[in-house]
Amino acid sequence: TRATGGTRLLGVARRLADHLDALFVPGRRDIACGHEEVEMALVELGREVGERRYLDLARKMIGLRGRGLVSGQAYHQDHRPVTEQREIAGHAVRAVYLCAGAADVVLETGDAPLRGALAALWQSMTTRRQYITGGIGSRWEGEAFGTDFELPDDRAYAESCAGIGALMWAWRLLLLDGDARYADQIEWLHYNAILPGLALDGETYFYQNPLADGGAHRREPWFGCACCPPNIARQLASWPGYQCTVAEREVQIHQYAAGTLRVDMPGAGRAVLAEEANYPWAGDVRITVREGAGEFALALRIPGWCETGATVAVNGGPAEPAAPGTYCRIRRSWQAGDTVALSLPMPVRRLEAHPRFVGGRGRTVLARGPVVYCLEGCDHPGQDVRDLVLPPAAPVKEEFRPDHLGGVTVLTAPGHEAAASAAWTGRLYRSIDRRPESNGPDRSLTAIPYFAWANRAPGSMTVWIRET
C-alpha cells in the first residue's frame, strides 16, 4: 500500500489478521505460534489501519510464551514467559523475530516489564552469544544459540535469516531509544552477517555463514527450506529505508551511502539532502542541502568503530571533533547549497576476543571501518590459510582495487606459515616442548572483505587469523 497506493494486498492481510483475531479469542483458544513473526505484522497492520485489536492480539501472542503451549522448550522460546527471560536461547531466527515483535509492542504501549526483558536479552546476545561478524546461532542442532562464549568458527550456523532478524530487532530498539549503538549494530550486521549470504553475481546464496572453512562450503541457487533467498532479497531492497529517520525539525542519518534523501519533517516541511560518499571504503561523507531552507537539526551518526579522529565541518568551516558512538547534532537555519563534511578515519584495526572465548586465543580479526576481513585460499595458492600467521607487529596496508571482487579495499601484510616440526609427524598430541620453534616460510598475506569470500575457486578461508 505504501509503495503503490493500492489496497488489494492490504485487504488480504486484513482478512488473515481478522481470522487470527477471531481464532485467538481470550479464554477460548490459547495457542502459541510455532514460529514467531506474525507479531511484527500485526503491530504494523494496526499502525497502518488504526485498529488497536491487532496490537492487542500481538501482545497476547507474546504473553502466551512460557506456558508450555508449543513445546515448553527454549527452542520455541516457550521455556519461560518473555518478561522473565534474561538469556537469549533456542532457535536463533525464532528468538530475534520474537524480540523484534516484542519491541514493536513496547514502542506502541511502553510495556515496562517487556522492555526490561528485551534489554537483558540484547545484552545476552551482543556481549556473549554473537560472532564477530554479527552472525548469531552457533549450533547446527536446532539452528540455535549456544551457551555463553560458545562460538565455534568452522561450525558456526549463523543463518542469513538470523542476521536479518537481528537487524530488524536492532532497528526497533533504535526507534525506541535513539541510541547510536543500535545503528552501529545494523551497519555491522548489514556488511558482515547479511551481505555474505548473497554471491556477488546475485545468483546463489548461503544459508549458514561459517567463519572458517576448508573449501567445501559453497553458495547454492536454492534450498529445500528456502527462507534465506527471498529474505535476503527483501532486506537488500529495503536497505534505503534504514538510512534515516525524521522527527519534528530533525533529520537523523543512521547509515551512509551515496544518494539523495527526501524527507518530510513535522513542523519544518520538506528537505532534500544529497549525499556523496564512497562508503564503506572511504570515510569522507559530504552532505549538501538541495532543498529545505529553514531551521532544523541534522543528526549524523559517528560510528563506534571510529574510535578517534572523527570530525564534522559546516560550509568549509573549521573541523570540529565528534565523539564515537553518538549522534553529532547540528541545529541551524539551513539554506540551499549548505554543506556538511563528515570525516571518519578508517585505520585497519586488529580485534581480539573476550578471554573466555577459547577460539579467539592467539588469534586476531582484521577490520576496517564497518567491514570484517578474512583470508581466502584463492589469494594464497597451495596454502591452507588456517595455518598462516600474522605477527602482532606486522604492518597492514590497505589498497582499493576497483576491478577486484566488484571493487573492494584489500588488506596486505607480511606473515609466515606456522612453525612446522618433525616432532608432529604422525601425531595428534605430544608433550610440550618449551624450546622455541622457528617460524615457517615467509608469506605475503592478503585479506578480503568477509562478505566477498567463496565467489572464486573453492579453497580454505578464515576470519580469525593466527598471531602465534
Secondary structure, 3 states (H helix, E strand, C coil): CCCCCCCHHHHHHHHHHHHHHHHCCCCCCCCCCCCCCHHHHHHHHHHHHCCHHHHHHHHHHHHCCCCCCCCCCHHHCCCCCHHHCCCCCCEHHHHHHHHHHHHHHHHHHCCHHHHHHHHHHHHHHHHHCECCCCCECCECHHHECCCCCCCCCCCCCCCHHHHHHHHHHHHHHHHHHCCHHHHHHHHHHHHHHHHHHECCCCCCECCCCCCEECCCCCCECCCCCCCHHHHHHHHHHHHHHHCEEEECCEEEECCCCCEEEEEEECCCEEEEEEEEECCCCCCEEEEEEEECCEEEEEEEEECCCCCCCCEEEECCCCCEECCCCEEEEEEEEECCCCEEEEECCCCEEEECCCCCCHHHCCEEEEEECCEEEEEEHHHCCCCCHHHEECCCCCCCEEEEECCCCCCEEEEEEEEEECCCCHHHCCCCCCCCCCCCCCCCCEEEEEEEEHHHCCCCCCCCEECCEECC
